[in-house]
Amino acid sequence: MLDARALFPDATLADLYDPLSMSPELVRAHQRLDRTVDAAYGKESFASEAERVVFLFERYQAITNRSKNPQSGSRGKTGRII
């Protein structure tokens, strides 16, 4: 994603993420990132971008709540707290 942004050094974030003119390179970079994040969480796909955002925010909330109370985490197959 950073490489795609670097192709447009004079563009602001507002310019880069204008939904009417977002560069194909940046769109593809975000799609690759989405697939990587989905795979990291064991998700094949989401019905919508909104579903992906809800899922990620729920995971973030669970992780940050555990950091406040480390005894409440559950352990996955690897023994790590998930």
LINBEL-V308840 format. One record per residue. RES is the residue in one letter. NEAR is the number of other C-alpha atoms within 8 Angstrom. D_FIRST is the distance of its C-alpha to the first C-alpha in Angstrom with 2 decimals. Layout:
BEGIN
res->RES near->NEAR d_first->D_FIRST
res->RES near->NEAR d_first->D_FIRST
END
This chain:
BEGIN
res->M near->8 d_first->0.00
res->L near->5 d_first->3.78
res->D near->6 d_first->5.37
res->A near->10 d_first->5.07
res->R near->10 d_first->6.24
res->A near->7 d_first->8.56
res->L near->6 d_first->10.18
res->F near->8 d_first->11.77
res->P near->6 d_first->13.17
res->D near->4 d_first->15.94
res->A near->8 d_first->14.26
res->T near->6 d_first->14.52
res->L near->6 d_first->12.41
res->A near->7 d_first->15.30
res->D near->9 d_first->14.96
res->L near->13 d_first->11.29
res->Y near->8 d_first->12.06
res->D near->8 d_first->15.53
res->P near->5 d_first->16.22
res->L near->4 d_first->18.51
res->S near->8 d_first->16.38
res->M near->11 d_first->12.66
res->S near->7 d_first->11.47
res->P near->6 d_first->11.52
res->E near->7 d_first->8.52
res->L near->12 d_first->6.40
res->V near->9 d_first->8.86
res->R near->8 d_first->8.56
res->A near->10 d_first->4.96
res->H near->9 d_first->6.44
res->Q near->8 d_first->9.56
res->R near->8 d_first->8.75
res->L near->9 d_first->7.73
res->D near->8 d_first->10.91
res->R near->8 d_first->12.93
res->T near->8 d_first->12.24
res->V near->8 d_first->13.26
res->D near->11 d_first->16.09
res->A near->9 d_first->17.35
res->A near->7 d_first->17.36
res->Y near->6 d_first->19.63
res->G near->6 d_first->21.65
res->K near->8 d_first->20.95
res->E near->6 d_first->21.16
res->S near->5 d_first->20.09
res->F near->8 d_first->20.67
res->A near->5 d_first->22.92
res->S near->6 d_first->20.63
res->E near->7 d_first->17.58
res->A near->6 d_first->20.25
res->E near->9 d_first->21.52
res->R near->9 d_first->18.19
res->V near->8 d_first->18.01
res->V near->8 d_first->21.68
res->F near->8 d_first->21.34
res->L near->8 d_first->18.60
res->F near->8 d_first->20.62
res->E near->8 d_first->23.75
res->R near->8 d_first->22.37
res->Y near->8 d_first->21.29
res->Q near->8 d_first->24.77
res->A near->8 d_first->26.49
res->I near->9 d_first->24.83
res->T near->8 d_first->25.55
res->N near->8 d_first->29.06
res->R near->11 d_first->29.72
res->S near->7 d_first->28.75
res->K near->6 d_first->31.54
res->N near->7 d_first->33.87
res->P near->7 d_first->32.89
res->Q near->5 d_first->35.94
res->S near->6 d_first->34.65
res->G near->8 d_first->31.82
res->S near->6 d_first->32.36
res->R near->9 d_first->31.80
res->G near->8 d_first->30.07
res->K near->5 d_first->31.15
res->T near->5 d_first->29.79
res->G near->6 d_first->31.73
res->R near->7 d_first->28.71
res->I near->7 d_first->28.64
res->I near->7 d_first->26.34
END
